[in-house]
Amino acid sequence: MKTKRNLSGIYFRSENKDTGKWENTCFEDLTEAEQDRHMLNRGDEWVKSLAKQLADTLNRISEQFDLMSD
């Protein structure tokens, strides 16, 4: 199970399997199956927008912690 970090601010409604309750969950914290379900039947522009927002999140975090790949 992933640790929920709520980094991107891109929220979707998902059911918490432990509690059975619906909650807002960031895209990156969803399971891969849930991510696939939310991207299904979305247009190219929507998926591009999602990728750009996730890229912005990566850049913001890397700037904040001065991270670089080797």
Secondary structure, 3 states (H helix, E strand, C coil): CCCCCCCCCCEEEEECCCCCCEEEEEHHHCCHHHHHHHHCCCCHHHHHHHHHHHHHHHHHHHHHHCCCCC
